[in-house]
């Protein structure tokens, strides 16, 4: 490598080192603020990458041959750890709770690999060939796995990893050209360009790694958005459940009186038939037979109302032993027929205690006043109760 290429290499490495320091700090802070497991793995991955590049800078400054095996060992361990931890984070993201390996397994593999590299790789070119080939294969394999997963929101991450993997393989090829120089034949013109490419390759690497950073951030943002939407959906369902509990009488299953405003708003334009029911002698049932018998009577009557009227009709528990049915599109004759059906059901299901009832009906005109209609139905119910008493 000539002096110009050496200066390019040092400048490119310094630029990448500065950029990696910012990326490492960013992921460390992000992992601290957001406890997602993939962010913790990625923070470690970028730290390992920073350490590996820092050792490269140390080598260029010192040029110490005795330190070369040690720097080689730590360099290849850092770069390999970067790819492995990047893959671990990505796998944790697309397979929550899953792991590709344990920290202990990774530490053992890196130790064995780094020692072997320190012994076998005797010069910078051999280190470049071996390490960039391994990184290229690992990164492209990771990109394929992520692509095949079909997971949404990771397109930029896949693209950044794939580009970085291709760059690593191209760099390995450039090292091979440098290792076999002087070349004879058609590859001879590539010797000089490959050396220049290696001199600025760190800048290209950093560009691809910034794409990975962007992909990581977008992937985490997408998952955060999904988690927020899922949480909102669960909250809406919980609110619906609470609303149903609040709008339903727990004893009879009928609608609570508090839901009347919404029901009257619903039938405001069309109008509806109002039927006001009141159980006869309910206080005497409670006094003589006990409140359990009274509760049974209420449940039986509410069940008869719901079975006799249509599914779209509203059966409301208006008071203690008072029930209101709001039936849209039901005329007086059809309403009386359904009241008769309630009577028959009560007779068929009656136990030792007879639960009689009185009913008053009126029609709520379209756009009419619900309060006035309720008052008329209530008055008609009391007229019916007085007739029943006589």
PLY file of the C-alpha trace (Angstrom):
ply
format ascii 1.0
element vertex 390
property float x
property float y
property float z
element edge 389
property int vertex1
property int vertex2
end_header
0.00 0.00 0.00
1.53 3.32 -1.04
1.64 6.48 1.08
-1.48 8.01 -0.52
-3.54 4.90 0.09
-2.23 4.72 3.66
-3.30 8.32 4.33
-6.73 7.59 2.85
-7.03 4.53 5.06
-6.15 6.46 8.21
-8.49 9.32 7.35
-11.35 6.94 6.54
-10.81 4.99 9.75
-10.81 8.20 11.81
-14.10 9.30 10.21
-15.68 5.93 10.91
-14.35 5.91 14.48
-15.93 9.31 15.21
-19.22 8.25 13.66
-19.26 4.94 15.53
-18.68 6.72 18.84
-21.83 8.77 18.23
-23.83 5.70 17.19
-22.69 3.73 20.25
-23.62 6.59 22.58
-27.00 6.95 20.84
-27.88 3.27 21.26
-26.67 3.22 24.86
-28.98 6.13 25.71
-31.85 4.67 23.67
-31.55 1.29 25.41
-31.53 3.06 28.76
-34.68 5.04 27.93
-36.53 2.20 26.18
-36.21 -1.23 27.83
-36.86 -3.25 24.68
-34.59 -6.35 24.58
-33.41 -5.80 21.00
-32.11 -2.36 21.91
-29.95 -3.82 24.68
-28.38 -6.28 22.21
-27.87 -3.59 19.61
-26.24 -1.25 22.13
-23.72 -4.03 22.89
-23.25 -4.69 19.17
-22.29 -1.10 18.35
-20.00 -0.95 21.39
-18.19 -4.06 20.14
-17.89 -2.49 16.68
-16.47 0.69 18.22
-13.87 -1.28 20.18
-12.79 -3.17 17.06
-12.35 0.03 15.08
-10.56 1.72 17.98
-8.02 -1.11 17.95
-7.59 -0.56 14.21
-6.76 3.08 14.92
-4.28 2.00 17.62
-2.58 -0.24 15.12
-2.23 2.53 12.53
-0.76 4.85 15.13
1.64 2.36 16.71
2.60 0.05 13.79
3.97 -2.27 16.50
4.62 -5.77 15.16
4.67 -7.41 18.63
1.18 -6.02 19.28
-0.21 -7.28 15.97
-1.44 -10.73 17.22
-3.10 -9.15 20.26
-4.78 -6.41 18.22
-5.82 -9.00 15.64
-7.45 -11.15 18.32
-9.44 -8.27 19.78
-10.27 -6.82 16.37
-11.77 -10.01 14.93
-13.58 -10.70 18.22
-15.10 -7.20 18.20
-16.20 -7.30 14.56
-17.64 -10.80 14.88
-19.40 -9.85 18.11
-20.90 -6.86 16.31
-22.55 -9.05 13.68
-23.58 -11.74 16.19
-25.14 -9.26 18.62
-26.84 -7.42 15.74
-28.36 -10.75 14.69
-29.35 -11.57 18.28
-31.18 -8.26 18.60
-32.95 -8.70 15.27
-33.98 -12.26 16.18
-35.28 -11.10 19.56
-37.31 -8.45 17.76
-39.01 -10.77 15.25
-39.23 -13.71 17.69
-40.01 -12.16 21.10
-38.53 -14.25 23.88
-36.27 -16.19 21.48
-32.47 -16.30 21.38
-29.93 -17.46 18.84
-27.31 -18.14 21.52
-26.47 -17.47 25.15
-23.87 -14.92 26.23
-21.70 -17.75 27.51
-21.79 -19.58 24.17
-20.89 -16.37 22.34
-17.99 -15.65 24.70
-16.56 -19.16 24.20
-16.91 -18.99 20.41
-15.31 -15.55 20.22
-12.41 -16.62 22.45
-11.64 -19.69 20.33
-12.00 -17.74 17.07
-9.87 -14.78 18.17
-7.06 -17.01 19.41
-7.10 -18.97 16.16
-7.06 -15.73 14.13
-4.13 -14.35 16.17
-2.13 -17.51 15.49
-3.02 -18.08 11.83
-3.47 -14.59 10.36
0.07 -13.22 10.10
-0.49 -9.93 8.30
-3.10 -7.24 7.68
-4.11 -8.60 4.30
-4.86 -12.06 5.67
-6.87 -10.51 8.50
-8.85 -8.49 5.94
-9.58 -11.54 3.79
-10.62 -13.77 6.68
-12.63 -11.29 8.74
-14.44 -9.52 5.90
-15.35 -12.85 4.29
-16.84 -14.07 7.57
-18.71 -10.82 8.17
-20.06 -10.75 4.62
-21.45 -14.27 4.85
-22.97 -13.67 8.30
-24.58 -10.36 7.34
-26.07 -11.61 4.08
-27.38 -14.72 5.87
-28.97 -12.44 8.50
-30.56 -10.26 5.80
-32.03 -13.37 4.13
-33.43 -14.66 7.44
-35.04 -11.30 8.19
-36.46 -11.07 4.68
-37.90 -14.60 4.87
-39.51 -13.81 8.22
-42.00 -11.56 6.42
-42.02 -9.20 9.38
-43.29 -5.68 8.73
-41.34 -2.50 9.33
-37.84 -3.92 8.84
-37.23 -3.12 5.15
-34.58 -0.49 5.91
-32.89 -2.80 8.38
-32.73 -5.63 5.86
-31.40 -3.26 3.19
-28.68 -1.84 5.45
-27.54 -5.28 6.60
-27.50 -6.64 3.03
-25.51 -3.65 1.71
-23.03 -3.94 4.56
-22.65 -7.66 3.86
-22.02 -7.08 0.16
-19.44 -4.39 0.99
-17.66 -6.80 3.32
-17.39 -9.41 0.55
-16.17 -6.78 -1.93
-13.54 -5.70 0.60
-12.50 -9.33 1.05
-12.08 -9.56 -2.74
-9.99 -6.37 -2.76
-7.76 -7.83 -0.06
-7.34 -10.98 -2.15
-6.23 -8.85 -5.11
-3.72 -7.05 -2.87
-2.51 -10.33 -1.39
-1.80 -11.93 -4.76
-0.06 -8.90 -6.31
1.58 -8.50 -8.72
-1.23 -9.88 -10.87
-0.79 -10.98 -14.43
-3.64 -11.03 -16.90
-7.08 -9.42 -16.89
-7.12 -8.64 -13.13
-3.88 -6.66 -13.20
-5.68 -3.30 -13.81
-7.66 -3.84 -10.59
-4.65 -3.82 -8.28
-4.37 -0.04 -7.97
-8.14 0.67 -7.76
-8.59 -2.08 -5.17
-5.91 -0.50 -2.99
-7.60 2.90 -3.25
-10.95 1.31 -2.49
-9.57 -0.29 0.66
-8.16 3.07 1.66
-11.63 4.65 1.73
-13.63 1.51 2.53
-14.28 2.57 6.11
-16.33 5.50 4.80
-18.43 3.16 2.67
-18.80 0.83 5.65
-20.02 3.66 7.82
-22.55 4.73 5.20
-24.00 1.22 5.16
-23.92 1.06 8.94
-25.87 4.30 9.15
-28.53 2.56 7.06
-28.53 -0.21 9.66
-28.92 2.42 12.39
-31.86 3.93 10.51
-33.37 0.48 10.04
-33.02 -0.31 13.75
-34.69 2.95 14.77
-37.54 2.55 12.27
-38.09 -1.07 13.31
-38.29 -0.12 16.99
-40.60 2.80 16.16
-42.89 0.50 14.18
-43.08 -1.94 17.07
-43.72 0.90 19.47
-46.57 2.07 17.25
-48.02 -1.44 17.11
-47.74 -1.83 20.88
-49.48 1.52 21.33
-52.27 0.53 18.96
-52.68 -2.84 20.69
-52.76 -1.12 24.08
-55.35 1.35 22.79
-57.44 -1.52 21.39
-57.31 -3.35 24.75
-58.27 -0.12 26.50
-61.25 0.35 24.19
-62.37 -3.25 24.81
-61.97 -2.76 28.54
-64.02 0.45 28.36
-66.71 -1.39 26.40
-66.76 -4.14 29.03
-66.99 -1.57 31.81
-69.73 0.27 29.96
-71.67 -2.95 29.54
-71.25 -3.72 33.22
-72.37 -0.20 34.10
-75.32 -0.34 31.69
-76.52 -3.78 32.79
-78.36 -4.69 35.96
-76.30 -7.49 37.56
-79.34 -9.23 39.03
-81.65 -9.44 36.02
-79.32 -8.75 33.07
-81.69 -5.98 31.92
-80.43 -2.57 30.86
-79.85 -0.08 33.65
-81.83 3.13 33.85
-78.67 5.17 33.21
-78.70 4.00 29.57
-82.13 5.54 28.90
-80.73 8.77 27.45
-78.81 6.88 24.75
-81.85 4.71 23.98
-84.18 7.69 23.63
-81.62 9.43 21.40
-81.62 6.31 19.24
-85.42 6.28 18.81
-85.85 10.07 18.68
-86.55 10.25 14.93
-88.52 7.04 14.54
-90.53 7.04 17.75
-91.29 3.89 19.77
-93.86 2.08 21.89
-93.25 2.43 25.65
-94.47 -0.31 28.00
-94.15 0.40 31.72
-94.31 -2.78 33.90
-94.64 -3.06 37.67
-94.78 -6.29 39.69
-97.90 -6.70 41.81
-97.45 -7.32 45.52
-93.67 -7.36 45.30
-93.21 -5.86 48.78
-95.39 -8.59 50.26
-93.32 -11.26 48.49
-90.16 -9.84 50.09
-91.78 -9.49 53.53
-93.37 -12.95 53.61
-90.96 -15.12 51.61
-87.69 -13.18 51.92
-85.49 -11.19 49.58
-84.12 -14.32 47.85
-87.64 -15.12 46.66
-88.04 -11.51 45.53
-84.79 -11.72 43.54
-85.99 -14.95 41.90
-89.21 -13.19 40.93
-87.29 -10.28 39.37
-85.03 -12.61 37.39
-88.00 -14.66 36.16
-89.88 -11.57 35.04
-86.89 -9.99 33.28
-86.28 -13.26 31.46
-89.93 -13.43 30.35
-89.71 -9.86 29.02
-86.54 -10.53 27.01
-87.98 -13.74 25.57
-91.35 -12.23 24.68
-90.07 -9.09 22.98
-87.78 -8.79 19.97
-83.96 -8.87 20.21
-83.76 -5.19 19.16
-86.27 -4.07 21.80
-84.79 -2.53 24.94
-85.70 -4.12 28.28
-84.78 -1.66 31.06
-84.93 -2.16 34.81
-86.38 1.23 35.67
-86.60 0.86 39.46
-86.77 -1.81 42.15
-89.65 -3.82 40.68
-90.37 -1.56 37.70
-89.37 -2.43 34.12
-89.61 -0.41 30.94
-89.67 -1.84 27.40
-88.89 0.51 24.52
-89.92 -1.13 21.25
-89.40 0.72 17.99
-91.87 -0.03 15.17
-94.33 -1.91 17.41
-98.02 -0.96 17.25
-100.50 -1.23 20.13
-101.98 -4.55 18.98
-98.59 -6.20 18.63
-97.55 -4.78 22.00
-100.64 -6.27 23.72
-99.89 -9.62 22.04
-96.41 -9.62 23.50
-97.73 -8.66 26.93
-100.01 -11.70 26.74
-96.96 -13.77 25.88
-95.21 -12.46 29.01
-98.23 -13.56 31.07
-98.18 -17.04 29.59
-94.45 -17.42 30.19
-94.82 -16.32 33.80
-97.58 -18.90 34.30
-95.56 -21.70 32.71
-92.44 -20.93 34.73
-94.15 -19.97 37.98
-92.98 -21.67 41.13
-94.76 -21.75 44.46
-94.92 -17.93 44.43
-97.00 -16.13 41.79
-95.42 -12.95 40.38
-98.19 -10.90 38.80
-97.70 -7.60 37.05
-99.40 -4.50 35.75
-98.50 -2.66 32.56
-99.17 0.74 31.06
-98.53 1.55 27.41
-98.14 4.69 25.38
-96.61 5.67 22.07
-93.62 7.99 21.92
-94.15 10.03 18.77
-91.17 10.77 16.46
-89.37 13.77 17.95
-91.65 13.62 21.02
-90.74 14.17 24.65
-89.56 10.98 26.40
-90.35 12.46 29.82
-93.98 13.11 28.91
-94.35 9.68 27.31
-92.87 8.03 30.41
-95.31 9.94 32.61
-98.27 8.80 30.51
-97.06 5.17 30.53
-96.60 5.35 34.29
-100.14 6.70 34.76
-101.54 3.97 32.53
-99.65 1.38 34.55
-101.22 2.61 37.80
-104.65 2.49 36.17
-103.95 -1.14 35.25
-102.75 -1.87 38.80
-105.93 -0.40 40.26
-108.03 -2.59 37.95
-106.04 -5.64 39.02
-106.66 -4.82 42.69
-110.43 -4.57 42.13
0 1
1 2
2 3
3 4
4 5
5 6
6 7
7 8
8 9
9 10
10 11
11 12
12 13
13 14
14 15
15 16
16 17
17 18
18 19
19 20
20 21
21 22
22 23
23 24
24 25
25 26
26 27
27 28
28 29
29 30
30 31
31 32
32 33
33 34
34 35
35 36
36 37
37 38
38 39
39 40
40 41
41 42
42 43
43 44
44 45
45 46
46 47
47 48
48 49
49 50
50 51
51 52
52 53
53 54
54 55
55 56
56 57
57 58
58 59
59 60
60 61
61 62
62 63
63 64
64 65
65 66
66 67
67 68
68 69
69 70
70 71
71 72
72 73
73 74
74 75
75 76
76 77
77 78
78 79
79 80
80 81
81 82
82 83
83 84
84 85
85 86
86 87
87 88
88 89
89 90
90 91
91 92
92 93
93 94
94 95
95 96
96 97
97 98
98 99
99 100
100 101
101 102
102 103
103 104
104 105
105 106
106 107
107 108
108 109
109 110
110 111
111 112
112 113
113 114
114 115
115 116
116 117
117 118
118 119
119 120
120 121
121 122
122 123
123 124
124 125
125 126
126 127
127 128
128 129
129 130
130 131
131 132
132 133
133 134
134 135
135 136
136 137
137 138
138 139
139 140
140 141
141 142
142 143
143 144
144 145
145 146
146 147
147 148
148 149
149 150
150 151
151 152
152 153
153 154
154 155
155 156
156 157
157 158
158 159
159 160
160 161
161 162
162 163
163 164
164 165
165 166
166 167
167 168
168 169
169 170
170 171
171 172
172 173
173 174
174 175
175 176
176 177
177 178
178 179
179 180
180 181
181 182
182 183
183 184
184 185
185 186
186 187
187 188
188 189
189 190
190 191
191 192
192 193
193 194
194 195
195 196
196 197
197 198
198 199
199 200
200 201
201 202
202 203
203 204
204 205
205 206
206 207
207 208
208 209
209 210
210 211
211 212
212 213
213 214
214 215
215 216
216 217
217 218
218 219
219 220
220 221
221 222
222 223
223 224
224 225
225 226
226 227
227 228
228 229
229 230
230 231
231 232
232 233
233 234
234 235
235 236
236 237
237 238
238 239
239 240
240 241
241 242
242 243
243 244
244 245
245 246
246 247
247 248
248 249
249 250
250 251
251 252
252 253
253 254
254 255
255 256
256 257
257 258
258 259
259 260
260 261
261 262
262 263
263 264
264 265
265 266
266 267
267 268
268 269
269 270
270 271
271 272
272 273
273 274
274 275
275 276
276 277
277 278
278 279
279 280
280 281
281 282
282 283
283 284
284 285
285 286
286 287
287 288
288 289
289 290
290 291
291 292
292 293
293 294
294 295
295 296
296 297
297 298
298 299
299 300
300 301
301 302
302 303
303 304
304 305
305 306
306 307
307 308
308 309
309 310
310 311
311 312
312 313
313 314
314 315
315 316
316 317
317 318
318 319
319 320
320 321
321 322
322 323
323 324
324 325
325 326
326 327
327 328
328 329
329 330
330 331
331 332
332 333
333 334
334 335
335 336
336 337
337 338
338 339
339 340
340 341
341 342
342 343
343 344
344 345
345 346
346 347
347 348
348 349
349 350
350 351
351 352
352 353
353 354
354 355
355 356
356 357
357 358
358 359
359 360
360 361
361 362
362 363
363 364
364 365
365 366
366 367
367 368
368 369
369 370
370 371
371 372
372 373
373 374
374 375
375 376
376 377
377 378
378 379
379 380
380 381
381 382
382 383
383 384
384 385
385 386
386 387
387 388
388 389
